[in-house]
Amino acid sequence: MTKEEQPVILIVEDDQGLLKQLCWHFDQYEIVTASDVDNALKSAKEYKPSIVLQDLGLPPDPEGVTEGMKCISQLLNTLPNCKILVMTGRSEEENAMKAVELGAYDFFHKPIDTDELDVIIERVVRLNQLEEKNRQKQSESNDTLPNLITNDPSMLDICKLIFRIAPTQVTCTLLGESGVGKEVLAKAFHLVSPRKDEKFMAINCAAIPDNLMESELFGYEKGAFSGAAKQTKGKIESANGGTLFLDEIGDMPLNLQVKLLRFLQQRTIQRVGGTDEIPVDVRVVCATNKNLKDMIQSGNFREDLFYRICEMEINIPPLRDRQSDKILLAKHFLDKTIQEYQLNIKGFTEEAVQVIASYDWPGNVREMENRLKTSAIMCSNTYLGADELMIGGEDNSPSDNSEVIPAKLQPLKETRKSAEVNAITQAIAATDNLSAAAKLLGVSRPTLYDLIKKYNISVN
């Protein structure tokens, strides 16, 4: 490892004797020191350390832990990826565990065993290198679409597909249950396309009365009907140069399906009450939670329109089939609500994590977002518990008379791999701390490191 690659270690300790001992012992690294919270934060901003060795007893409260806990929180706000190793007496393990819950990576006891500390530092250095490699890999590969929170293999495959077809003129239809995130994907589709700097116009075909749908889509001329006081552009014309998102396309009336088909074929429109052919250059993305092929058979959807809008079909899996996304999304929505409403919640209890992971979420991502927002606002505890979530139990249990349909069988090796990857990604998402994740999984830290490397799991 070259000098440029050596990690910067910040040592926060007011005991000058111990501070000199640590500086001498770690002279192969670039060392920065501080003796209180203010100087620690100043050094963190200036030198960007990747590792922090910190005492919990800092002035002006060297006998307590108030300043030490404050230092951990503020350091992580400044450098969220740094690893904080807490120094503590053997009788103070409870405070050390509180520090880990607050975000510290690990702790070690005083008097310091330098051999033990060397092993911990070496592991942290390797972990930082692994995390940086993963960050670079994700940055270079752009596997995830803008504003999409996912670590699910099937969703990452969808991201890759959208990246491939976004630069083309293929008309795409997103299929999936209500609440799975079809509009999020449609917006992401727009943001990675050449049209990203133009308008994204969305229209929900199920939310507009049939008699208003035509004027909403195509616009109207002055005097076209009672109340048409001026010429007005429709959604299609307003999206010229950009992307038009037709949500719930299965609810579009049959008479308008003919006009939409004509537009898709000729790329021109006529406003209601007008005769001029107006050319429009727009990318069309559709979405529906209905089975369009069944609707064709029943006569409720035109077959020729189906083939025009479904040049590419993308099936979005429900949240119940995206096990590794459940905790990831739940944490995202909780953090978002905490920030929006300035709540004093630090995370989930272990029981809440288990409930979130085991619940089927029939309303998908939309249900999760609404449930987490309401639960967080109503929560009066430091950690959001299973009781506040108000899910699970009988609501998630199969009926005694329900038929059990076996899943498609996989080879045992693949089944085990899938189970281990899901468990590890959920634990990492739930704890944001590999030491705590290892404890949650019931394995040692080295074992968890080996599994992360074996399965190439992102730890960002």
Legacy VTK file of the C-alpha trace (Angstrom):
# vtk DataFile Version 3.0
C-alpha trace
ASCII
DATASET POLYDATA
POINTS 460 float
0.000 0.000 0.000
1.495 3.345 -1.063
1.569 6.438 1.159
-1.257 7.942 -0.923
-3.387 4.839 -0.307
-2.822 4.792 3.459
-6.011 5.575 5.404
-6.193 8.651 7.606
-6.874 7.760 11.244
-8.310 10.371 13.614
-7.595 9.680 17.299
-9.903 11.522 19.719
-8.422 11.166 23.225
-7.761 13.662 26.038
-5.270 11.388 27.858
-1.963 12.630 26.430
-0.059 9.517 27.496
-2.467 7.172 25.730
-2.612 9.504 22.751
1.184 9.359 22.306
1.142 5.563 22.668
-1.454 5.216 19.900
0.323 7.683 17.614
3.587 5.786 18.054
1.966 2.393 17.492
0.182 3.470 14.279
3.055 5.484 12.803
2.661 3.595 9.483
-0.651 5.439 8.958
-1.397 9.133 8.567
-2.490 10.181 12.059
-4.599 13.190 13.066
-5.374 13.911 16.733
-7.969 15.818 18.755
-8.804 16.030 22.444
-12.402 17.306 22.331
-15.500 17.345 20.134
-14.905 20.714 18.453
-11.352 19.862 17.381
-12.459 16.378 16.296
-15.072 17.865 13.972
-12.616 20.437 12.642
-10.064 17.704 11.873
-12.731 15.471 10.331
-13.760 18.197 7.875
-10.154 19.031 6.984
-8.535 15.577 6.746
-11.526 13.296 5.918
-10.389 10.317 8.050
-11.783 6.894 7.136
-11.149 5.507 10.651
-11.715 7.169 14.037
-10.404 5.877 17.380
-12.436 7.673 20.025
-12.713 7.709 23.792
-16.233 8.129 25.187
-15.070 10.315 28.088
-14.183 13.671 26.558
-13.952 17.176 28.079
-15.792 18.982 29.470
-17.382 15.713 30.726
-14.404 13.305 30.939
-16.109 11.140 33.584
-19.324 10.752 31.589
-20.247 9.756 28.040
-22.360 12.738 26.936
-19.589 14.386 24.915
-18.448 11.072 23.472
-21.920 10.216 22.185
-22.270 13.741 20.800
-18.943 13.339 19.017
-20.062 10.065 17.364
-23.282 11.607 16.040
-21.609 14.730 14.678
-18.708 12.824 13.110
-21.118 10.510 11.288
-23.162 13.487 10.074
-19.947 14.943 8.641
-18.430 11.667 7.356
-21.178 9.018 7.114
-18.789 6.392 5.689
-16.091 6.643 8.371
-15.699 3.777 10.852
-15.656 4.832 14.506
-13.956 2.493 17.004
-14.864 3.377 20.590
-12.394 2.985 23.481
-14.078 1.986 26.725
-13.373 0.390 30.104
-14.324 -3.259 30.603
-17.058 -2.249 33.063
-18.627 0.145 30.550
-19.766 -2.290 27.875
-23.357 -1.037 28.107
-22.209 2.433 27.017
-20.150 0.863 24.250
-23.223 -0.953 22.918
-25.168 2.326 23.004
-22.376 3.870 20.951
-22.692 1.045 18.398
-26.456 1.609 18.229
-25.695 5.276 17.593
-23.557 4.329 14.589
-20.094 3.437 15.913
-18.563 0.538 14.005
-17.095 -1.364 16.980
-15.497 -0.963 20.413
-12.408 -2.198 22.257
-11.406 -2.200 25.892
-8.895 -0.303 27.951
-6.155 -1.092 28.822
-5.508 -1.436 25.105
-4.325 -4.735 23.655
-2.426 -3.461 20.602
-2.422 -6.881 18.918
-6.222 -7.028 19.150
-6.484 -3.444 17.935
-4.191 -4.201 14.961
-6.515 -6.996 13.852
-9.574 -4.715 14.094
-7.838 -1.910 12.170
-6.705 -4.312 9.420
-10.276 -5.548 9.004
-11.623 -1.993 8.861
-9.030 -1.045 6.249
-10.027 -4.044 4.102
-13.704 -3.249 4.565
-13.177 0.397 3.546
-11.350 -0.784 0.431
-14.237 -3.153 -0.370
-16.836 -0.412 0.137
-14.901 2.031 -2.039
-14.560 -0.605 -4.752
-18.324 -1.209 -4.629
-19.054 2.532 -4.774
-16.821 2.915 -7.811
-18.359 -0.134 -9.437
-21.886 1.179 -8.918
-20.882 4.632 -10.144
-19.314 3.204 -13.286
-22.018 0.656 -14.081
-25.035 2.895 -13.263
-27.042 -0.228 -12.433
-29.705 1.682 -10.529
-32.091 4.172 -12.088
-32.502 7.702 -10.647
-34.705 7.866 -7.518
-35.148 4.067 -7.477
-34.330 2.335 -4.181
-33.586 -1.332 -4.819
-31.106 -4.121 -4.295
-33.328 -6.862 -5.714
-31.776 -8.858 -8.597
-34.984 -8.818 -10.677
-35.335 -5.041 -10.258
-31.675 -4.506 -11.158
-32.317 -6.516 -14.334
-35.207 -4.150 -15.115
-32.876 -1.185 -14.584
-30.400 -2.619 -17.092
-33.212 -3.199 -19.605
-34.473 0.387 -19.267
-30.955 1.762 -19.707
-30.728 -0.183 -22.973
-34.064 0.888 -24.446
-34.284 4.473 -23.107
-32.193 5.949 -25.977
-34.448 4.269 -28.584
-37.968 5.169 -29.774
-39.508 1.895 -28.546
-42.928 2.376 -26.919
-42.865 0.635 -23.554
-45.602 -0.549 -21.195
-44.949 -1.180 -17.493
-47.029 -4.007 -16.018
-47.537 -4.628 -12.320
-49.844 -4.475 -9.335
-51.030 -1.171 -7.938
-48.369 0.494 -5.809
-45.279 -1.338 -7.134
-43.681 1.876 -8.411
-44.663 2.111 -12.080
-44.590 5.924 -12.131
-41.195 5.989 -10.380
-39.830 3.741 -13.125
-41.494 5.846 -15.838
-39.859 9.021 -14.479
-36.521 7.214 -14.249
-37.033 6.048 -17.852
-37.370 9.703 -18.846
-34.340 10.832 -16.801
-31.945 8.380 -18.495
-33.248 9.124 -22.000
-32.066 11.807 -24.440
-35.296 13.675 -23.564
-34.338 14.175 -19.896
-34.123 17.982 -20.209
-37.641 18.230 -21.669
-41.040 17.799 -19.975
-42.338 14.652 -18.310
-46.149 14.728 -18.508
-48.241 12.151 -16.627
-51.936 11.432 -16.998
-53.931 8.856 -15.041
-56.514 7.414 -17.410
-58.537 6.004 -14.503
-58.831 9.349 -12.711
-60.358 11.453 -15.515
-64.055 11.213 -16.500
-64.607 9.743 -19.976
-66.194 12.949 -21.307
-63.096 14.981 -20.347
-60.437 12.515 -21.422
-60.248 13.562 -25.084
-59.756 17.269 -24.365
-57.261 16.411 -21.606
-55.165 14.374 -24.032
-55.541 16.290 -27.295
-56.496 19.810 -26.158
-59.267 21.944 -27.673
-59.929 25.044 -29.756
-61.740 28.126 -28.492
-65.500 27.572 -28.694
-65.213 23.796 -29.209
-67.720 23.261 -26.392
-69.443 25.207 -23.664
-66.805 26.717 -21.398
-63.966 26.485 -23.954
-63.039 30.163 -23.626
-59.576 29.876 -25.191
-57.383 27.550 -27.203
-55.792 25.002 -24.856
-53.060 22.452 -25.441
-53.552 18.884 -24.267
-51.100 16.658 -22.432
-49.725 15.111 -25.629
-48.927 18.466 -27.223
-47.583 19.884 -23.947
-45.133 16.984 -23.737
-43.676 17.757 -27.181
-39.976 16.873 -27.148
-40.310 15.010 -23.849
-42.080 11.974 -22.398
-45.812 11.274 -22.013
-46.722 8.773 -19.284
-50.162 7.175 -19.690
-50.875 5.519 -16.354
-53.674 2.933 -16.100
-53.933 2.717 -19.887
-56.335 -0.221 -19.444
-58.992 2.252 -18.254
-58.940 4.323 -21.442
-62.380 4.352 -23.194
-62.570 2.401 -26.472
-63.429 5.471 -28.583
-60.250 7.211 -27.366
-58.163 4.094 -27.919
-58.784 4.598 -31.665
-57.542 8.189 -31.519
-54.506 7.272 -29.443
-53.626 4.546 -31.948
-53.886 7.053 -34.780
-51.543 9.427 -32.950
-48.994 6.675 -32.295
-49.042 5.696 -35.965
-48.941 9.183 -37.507
-47.456 11.273 -34.669
-49.961 14.056 -35.292
-52.994 15.206 -33.298
-56.144 17.239 -33.839
-57.447 19.381 -31.004
-61.117 18.968 -30.114
-63.046 21.310 -32.411
-60.053 21.760 -34.720
-59.074 20.476 -38.168
-55.338 21.188 -38.281
-52.916 18.251 -38.082
-50.357 19.164 -35.420
-47.100 17.158 -35.438
-45.886 16.081 -31.996
-42.559 14.444 -31.135
-43.044 12.626 -27.852
-41.914 9.394 -26.213
-44.845 7.394 -24.852
-44.577 5.164 -21.780
-47.703 3.346 -20.579
-48.573 1.448 -17.414
-51.396 -0.730 -16.150
-52.261 -3.147 -13.368
-54.741 -4.965 -15.625
-54.264 -7.945 -17.912
-54.556 -6.316 -21.336
-54.648 -9.658 -23.162
-57.722 -10.704 -21.173
-59.277 -7.304 -21.958
-58.671 -7.903 -25.672
-60.531 -11.211 -25.430
-63.454 -9.517 -23.665
-63.535 -6.687 -26.222
-62.506 -3.932 -23.791
-59.114 -3.193 -25.306
-58.045 -2.913 -28.928
-55.596 -5.553 -30.091
-53.913 -3.192 -32.587
-53.323 -0.625 -29.833
-51.941 -3.348 -27.572
-49.240 -4.257 -30.077
-48.448 -0.581 -30.654
-47.924 0.290 -26.958
-46.351 -3.034 -25.982
-43.371 -3.017 -28.301
-41.586 -3.697 -25.032
-43.325 -5.049 -21.908
-41.682 -4.735 -18.496
-43.188 -6.774 -15.666
-42.506 -5.213 -12.255
-42.544 -7.790 -9.426
-44.654 -7.070 -6.324
-42.868 -6.149 -3.112
-43.624 -9.558 -1.561
-41.332 -11.102 -4.205
-38.545 -8.560 -3.580
-37.473 -9.783 -0.155
-34.136 -7.964 -0.147
-35.906 -4.639 -0.861
-38.281 -4.681 2.107
-35.908 -3.460 4.823
-34.029 -1.244 2.374
-37.219 0.600 1.386
-38.553 0.693 4.938
-35.379 2.363 6.182
-35.507 4.842 3.281
-39.098 5.841 4.060
-38.396 6.074 7.793
-35.334 8.286 7.219
-37.330 10.445 4.810
-40.128 10.934 7.362
-37.675 11.619 10.200
-36.022 14.334 8.136
-39.290 15.838 6.881
-40.920 16.077 10.319
-37.766 16.435 12.469
-38.583 13.327 14.504
-36.386 11.913 17.278
-36.388 8.317 16.048
-33.111 6.433 15.598
-34.363 3.373 13.718
-36.358 0.142 14.023
-36.463 -2.346 16.856
-35.406 -5.890 15.993
-39.051 -7.021 16.256
-40.128 -4.320 13.783
-37.478 -5.475 11.304
-38.788 -9.034 11.547
-42.384 -7.893 10.997
-41.441 -5.765 7.983
-39.520 -8.671 6.442
-42.283 -11.241 6.996
-45.282 -9.104 5.950
-46.539 -9.553 2.359
-47.318 -5.835 1.758
-50.391 -6.381 -0.458
-50.440 -2.645 -1.245
-46.780 -2.869 -2.257
-44.397 0.105 -2.001
-47.226 2.634 -1.731
-48.651 0.825 1.317
-45.214 0.658 2.924
-44.536 4.358 2.405
-47.912 5.386 3.858
-47.649 2.945 6.787
-44.113 4.007 7.704
-44.989 7.697 7.516
-48.042 7.354 9.774
-46.282 5.016 12.216
-43.240 7.276 12.548
-45.341 10.389 13.177
-47.330 8.575 15.879
-44.281 6.931 17.482
-43.252 8.350 20.880
-40.270 6.016 21.411
-36.622 6.255 20.373
-36.987 3.217 18.122
-40.009 2.383 15.960
-41.432 -0.902 17.208
-43.666 -3.619 15.805
-46.677 -2.317 17.750
-46.483 1.103 16.077
-46.407 -0.522 12.623
-49.769 -2.229 13.248
-49.130 -4.944 10.673
-48.683 -8.692 10.637
-50.606 -11.139 12.811
-53.866 -12.402 11.344
-53.765 -9.898 8.473
-50.726 -11.682 7.052
-51.691 -15.256 7.856
-53.091 -17.616 5.214
-56.635 -18.843 5.624
-57.077 -22.364 6.999
-58.942 -23.221 3.803
-56.419 -21.638 1.438
-54.695 -23.881 -1.056
-50.943 -24.036 -0.668
-49.319 -23.646 -4.076
-45.713 -24.833 -4.116
-43.150 -22.449 -5.560
-41.031 -23.451 -8.527
-38.312 -25.668 -7.069
-34.674 -24.579 -7.250
-31.517 -26.590 -6.733
-30.631 -26.692 -3.036
-27.401 -24.765 -3.631
-29.267 -21.878 -5.309
-31.951 -21.876 -2.616
-29.332 -21.590 0.122
-27.497 -18.820 -1.729
-30.720 -16.852 -2.209
-31.637 -17.230 1.468
-28.181 -16.132 2.654
-28.048 -13.119 0.324
-31.532 -11.996 1.426
-30.666 -12.388 5.117
-27.366 -10.498 4.782
-28.805 -7.600 2.742
-31.706 -7.224 5.179
-29.378 -7.232 8.192
-27.060 -4.650 6.631
-29.997 -2.438 5.634
-31.498 -2.719 9.121
-28.333 -1.898 11.064
-26.100 0.244 8.784
-23.265 -1.356 10.728
-21.488 -4.613 9.854
-20.598 -5.403 13.454
-24.248 -5.069 14.494
-25.354 -6.920 11.333
-23.091 -9.850 12.217
-24.598 -9.947 15.712
-28.116 -9.858 14.260
-27.265 -12.750 11.943
-25.588 -14.739 14.699
-22.211 -14.980 12.944
-18.750 -13.550 13.582
-17.546 -10.445 11.760
-14.934 -12.398 9.742
-17.635 -14.848 8.622
-19.851 -11.967 7.514
-16.923 -10.367 5.611
-16.296 -13.675 3.833
-19.976 -14.003 2.834
-20.099 -10.408 1.555
-17.056 -11.081 -0.604
-18.360 -14.506 -1.726
-21.702 -13.147 -2.940
-20.393 -9.716 -4.054
-22.947 -7.947 -1.840
-23.024 -4.149 -1.796
-22.425 -2.714 1.676
-23.114 0.964 0.821
LINES 1 461
460 0 1 2 3 4 5 6 7 8 9 10 11 12 13 14 15 16 17 18 19 20 21 22 23 24 25 26 27 28 29 30 31 32 33 34 35 36 37 38 39 40 41 42 43 44 45 46 47 48 49 50 51 52 53 54 55 56 57 58 59 60 61 62 63 64 65 66 67 68 69 70 71 72 73 74 75 76 77 78 79 80 81 82 83 84 85 86 87 88 89 90 91 92 93 94 95 96 97 98 99 100 101 102 103 104 105 106 107 108 109 110 111 112 113 114 115 116 117 118 119 120 121 122 123 124 125 126 127 128 129 130 131 132 133 134 135 136 137 138 139 140 141 142 143 144 145 146 147 148 149 150 151 152 153 154 155 156 157 158 159 160 161 162 163 164 165 166 167 168 169 170 171 172 173 174 175 176 177 178 179 180 181 182 183 184 185 186 187 188 189 190 191 192 193 194 195 196 197 198 199 200 201 202 203 204 205 206 207 208 209 210 211 212 213 214 215 216 217 218 219 220 221 222 223 224 225 226 227 228 229 230 231 232 233 234 235 236 237 238 239 240 241 242 243 244 245 246 247 248 249 250 251 252 253 254 255 256 257 258 259 260 261 262 263 264 265 266 267 268 269 270 271 272 273 274 275 276 277 278 279 280 281 282 283 284 285 286 287 288 289 290 291 292 293 294 295 296 297 298 299 300 301 302 303 304 305 306 307 308 309 310 311 312 313 314 315 316 317 318 319 320 321 322 323 324 325 326 327 328 329 330 331 332 333 334 335 336 337 338 339 340 341 342 343 344 345 346 347 348 349 350 351 352 353 354 355 356 357 358 359 360 361 362 363 364 365 366 367 368 369 370 371 372 373 374 375 376 377 378 379 380 381 382 383 384 385 386 387 388 389 390 391 392 393 394 395 396 397 398 399 400 401 402 403 404 405 406 407 408 409 410 411 412 413 414 415 416 417 418 419 420 421 422 423 424 425 426 427 428 429 430 431 432 433 434 435 436 437 438 439 440 441 442 443 444 445 446 447 448 449 450 451 452 453 454 455 456 457 458 459
